[in-house]
Amino acid sequence: MSYKILLLSDIHLLAKADEFDPHYGLRLAFLRDIKDYKDSCGSIDAIFICGDIASTGKEQEYVNAKEFLSTICQKVNCPEHEIYTVPGNHDKDFGAANPHLRHLLHLGLAHEVPASHLRFQDLLTGDFDTIKLLYTPFENYHNFAFSYDSAEPLMSRCLLEDKPFYHPQSDQTFLEKKLTNINGFDIYLYGLNTAIASDWYDIDDSEGREHGHYLFLPNYRFCVEQENRVNIALMHHPLNCVKEGNIITEEFDSKFHVQIFGHLHQPSSRNNNSVHIFSGALQPPYSYGENQTQYFSVFNIIELDVMKNPGPSLKVSLKVEKYCPDKGFENYKPETKNYSVPLKDGHSNRWENDKNAPDKKQMDISSRKIIVKFLQSRNPKQYIKQLGNYDDNLSLPLNC
């Protein structure tokens, strides 16, 4: 059975009541359409949000986002613990403390000098206060993502501790989650933060490098298993916006079977032994002036399946659904496509006949479901205390 993903990007939710929101009619049409999809084609297994959930990174925008996502989950029968998200440039509060100092840091990380990721590592081990400054504008996004267990560990460390200390074995700069298993292949999601060095002066995608600075990805050389795995990368910015993007693209094409991007507001896809999906925008800006006609609202349905014959391969079916104000949503045929990517079988296990090997048992309920239910409960402190593990010297989120 295929694994169905509802893919959204660039929602740009406003801190407004529905009656004042120019995109409210669009959202009503979207909710009606995905309900019809569920009734006709079945439930959605997971929801991916490819950044720019908010418009300016303000708290109320994420309050609205949680309500919107809750309604989506009800419409498509998707549990909330199957929501996965990464931040975009609009998920930062650019005016957070010390913005001009932070801009200088961004320029330093994005400068045309090789191995900026090594300089970032030096900051991690030698000047963690500076790393914390880089993550400060993400506070409201983090609180939103944390409740879905979708915050990258390093971001949580920086924003939940007054005097954080880097833990190299646990404080990853990316999100890693096992989603499911299809025909013996584990499906893994990797959420990457391309917005760390984003500010008012980002590279202008339409004009070229000279009109802004590149963005920065802290670590792209981490190890990813390949055997009996399907690896998906989720990030906001296309890699041509990122420093050393051509090198990272080559690296990611060998690591990830599917790569998903947002930011561009225009849906497209391609396959080069790694499927690249550019999500488009659910709510692009309301007015574009001369460029108004080049943007339109879309959402995507991705179906994944693993085929065993003649050799293992990942089947990716992409449906792109376009909004027409006078008709509602309809299929966008130019970008509705099917792809196939080869997969690697696992090697034989030389210990498999060991009589002392423990039996494998599987829980009936996923640990992620328990985690998200706990994080969103009314009184998590009570549960922690009942376990006898509450530390009064730490904040509630850190105890969680």
Sequence and secondary structure as in RCSB ss.txt:
>XXXX:A:sequence
MSYKILLLSDIHLLAKADEFDPHYGLRLAFLRDIKDYKDSCGSIDAIFICGDIASTGKEQEYVNAKEFLSTICQK
VNCPEHEIYTVPGNHDKDFGAANPHLRHLLHLGLAHEVPASHLRFQDLLTGDFDTIKLLYTPFENYHNFAFSYDS
AEPLMSRCLLEDKPFYHPQSDQTFLEKKLTNINGFDIYLYGLNTAIASDWYDIDDSEGREHGHYLFLPNYRFCVE
QENRVNIALMHHPLNCVKEGNIITEEFDSKFHVQIFGHLHQPSSRNNNSVHIFSGALQPPYSYGENQTQYFSVFN
IIELDVMKNPGPSLKVSLKVEKYCPDKGFENYKPETKNYSVPLKDGHSNRWENDKNAPDKKQMDISSRKIIVKFL
QSRNPKQYIKQLGNYDDNLSLPLNC
>XXXX:A:secstr
  EEEEEE    B SS GGG TTHHHHHHHHHHHHHHHHHH    EEEE S  BSS  HHHHHHHHHHHHHHHHH
HT  GGGEEE   GGGS TTSSSHHHHHHHHHHHHSS S HHHHHHHHHHH HHHHHHHHGGGHHHHHHHHTTT 
S HHHHHHHH SS    TTT  SEEEEEEEEETTEEEEEEEE   TT STTB BTTTBGGGSB B  S       
 BTEEEEEE SS GGGBTTHHHHHHHHHHH SEEEE SSSS EEEESSSEEEE  BSS  S  GGGGGG  BEEE
EEEEEEE SSS EEEEEEEEEEEETTTEEEE GGG EEEEEE B     TTTT TTS      SS HHHHHHHHH
TSS HHHHHHHTT   TTS HHHH 
